């Protein structure tokens, strides 16, 4: 079960997608939520993912205090096969 941290009042059942067999050939979106030092973590992660054969696209929320804008979420969903979000401070 996945819980939505955004004030979920009722549990929603969601089907998990199958995990990829590898990273080579995947387009991985790295989402920086604009908190301090999140970019440092994502820089290191990007190096490792690229070395594993993945294509990496970087995205950044305007502010960490609000959800990502709809257009940004749409762009990530249409361009990426996997997404990693940085939550560093």
GIHU-V431370 format. One record per run of one state. SS is the DSSP state (H for helix, E for strand, C for the rest). FROM is the first residue (numbers start at 1). LEN is the number of residues. If there is no record, write none. Layout:
((SS;FROM;LEN) (SS;FROM;LEN))
This chain:
((C;1;26) (E;27;6) (C;33;5) (H;38;14) (C;52;3) (E;55;6) (C;61;9) (H;70;10) (C;80;2) (E;82;5) (C;87;3))
